[in-house]
Amino acid sequence: MAIRRLTVSNIKSQTRGHPVRLATNVHSRGITVVIYVFLVGINLAVFGQTVRHDFVNFDDDLYVYNTPAIRAGLTIQGIAQAFVSPHAGNWHPLATISHMLDCQLYGLNAGGHHATNVVLHTIATLLLFCVLRQMTGAIWKSVIVAALFAVHPLHVESVAWVSERKDVLSAVFFMLTLFDSGNHVHLRPHVQVNADKHSLCPSPFGLLAA
């Protein structure tokens, strides 16, 4: 009986704090959702207008509208060519394939191509917030840095210029690399060597995009 009363007492003591922790977790998730909405909102507020813009006659012709392999959309021959041939003097097969995908989806409607840049930059912003919060635990400081990253003037060219797809695309893979590394180290802090190897997983994709 004594053992039973002790067990019941332990269960009660362990479960007494669960509603508080549950409420805290729900509140934390609610704040996170609000932050995501805020970061998406400022990206759209600043760069959403670019979907009404046209191509420019500086490199956009070489990257998109005057290049038959890109205008043809996603084809097996085009994808293979992206990995073996330079595109506009550069070798960045993932960026090249992303332009092909845009032409497959939007044709030569420049607004769709601009929208892809905006989406990629928004994803990079959200990933940066996640990385900083994961590494520091400072949620509001992470929001401020991510917001500054989102609207910094240095990113205007990368987001508003279709030809700079390689920049916003490689930024996404860079943030994924940081997030993957931080997440692995956080879960397995004692495995130093494996963590270093694991953190390189998304890196090759960033190199193929830049």
N, C-alpha and C positions, 0 to 999 in steps of 0.2 A: 504493500500500500504506500509505503514511504517513497519507494522508487517511482510508483505511478504518479503520486502527487508531485514529485520533483520533475518528472517528465512533462506533465501538464503545465506546471509552472514555467518550465523552460520554453515550451511552445508558445505560451501566452506572452512571455517577455520578448521572444523573437518576432512575433507577429504584431506586437503593439505598435512598432514604428513603421510598419508597412504602409498604412494609409498616408502617412506623412511623406515617406519616400515616393510613393506613387504620385501624390499631388505635386511634389517637387519635379519629378520627371515629366509629368504632363505640362507643367509650367515652363520647364526648360525647352521642351519640344515646341511649345507655342511660341516662345521667344525666337527659336531658331527659324521657324517658318516665317515669322515677321521679318527677320533679318534677310532671309532669302528673297522675299517679296521686295524688300527695300533695295537690295543690290540689283535685282533684275530690273526694277523700276528706274533706277538712275541710269543704268545702261541704255534702256529704251528711250529715256528722256533725252539723253545726249546723242545717241547714235541711231535711234529709230528713224530719224528723218532721212538717213542715207538710202532707205528703200525707195525713195522717190527720185534718187539721182541716177544719172546715166553713166555709162562707161566714160572713161577719159581716154584721150588719144596719146597717152604716155604709158606704154607697156601693156595696157589692157588689150591692145590689138594683138600683141605677141603672145600674151597669156591666154586670151579667150577668143575674141570674135574674128580674128583673121588667121586662126590656126585650125586647119581642117580636122586634125586628130582630136582636138578639144571639142569642136563644134559637133562632132559625130556622136558625142556622149560616151557612155560606158560600152566599150567593145573589148573583146579579148585581145585583139591586135593593139588597140590603144593602151590598154593596161600593161601589156608586155613592153611596148615601146617606152612607156614612162619609166621603166626600170633600167633600160639600156641606152636611152638617148637623152641628151640635155633638153631642157625646155626653156626657151628664152635665155639661153646661155647659162642656165643653172640646172643642177641635178637635184630635184626634190620630188621623187615619184609620188609621195602621198599628197602633196599639194597639187601636183598635176592631175592626179586621179580625182581629187576633190573638185577641180574645175570641170572635169569631164562629167562628174555626177551632177553638178549644177546645170550643165547644158542638157543633160538627160532629163532633169526635172523641170527646168525653167526655160530651156532654149536660150535665146539671146535676150531675154527679159532681164535687164541689169538689176532691177529691184530684187530679184531672187538671189542673185550672186552677192549683192550687198547684205541681204538678210542673213546669209550663211556666215559672213564675217561677224555680224552682230551677235549671232547665236554662239559662235565659237568664243568670242571675247567674253560674253556673259558666262559661259561655262567656266572659262579660266578664272574669272572673278570669284565665282562661287567656290571653286576648288581652292583658290588661294585663302579664302576665309576659313575653309575647313582645315587646311594645312596649318594655318597660324593658330587656330583654336586648339587643334590637336597638339601642337608643339608647346604652346605657352599656357593654355587654359584661360587666357585673358580674352573673354568673348568680345567686350566692347572695343578694346584696342585692336583686335583682329578685324572688327567691322570697319573701323576707321581706316586701317591700312588697305583693306580690300576695296573700300569705296574710293580712296585716293588712286589706287591702281586702275579702277574702272574708268574714271573720268580724267585721268592725267593727260595733259595735252600731247605728250609724247606718243600716245596711242592713237591719236586722231588719224594719222597717215595709215597706220596698220589696219584700222577698222574701216575707214571710209574709202580706202583704195582697194579695189578688187584684186589687183596684182599683188598686194601684200598678204594674200591668203596664207603664205608660208609662215608669216610671223604669228598670226593668231592661232594657227593650227599647231605650230611647234610649242606655243605657250601652253596649250591644253595638255600636251604630252609632258611638258616640263612639270606642270602642277601635279599631274598624275604620278610622276616619278617621286616627287616630294611626299605626296600623300601616301603612296605605297610604302615608301621607306619608313616614314614616321609611324604608320600603322603597324608595320611588321616589328619595328623596334619596341613599340609600346606593348605589343602582345607578347613578344619574346625578348625582353631586354638582356637576357644572359647569353643570347646567341649572337655574338658580335660579328663573326666572319660570315655566317649565313645571311645575316641582316644586310651586310654590305653587298653581297651578291644579289640578294633579292631586290634591293632598291634599284638595281639597274634594269629591271624588267621592261618598263615602258620607254627607257632611254633610246633604244634603236629607232623606235617610231618617231620620236622627236627629231632625230638626225635625218630620217627619211622625209620629214615634212619641211625642214628648214632650208 
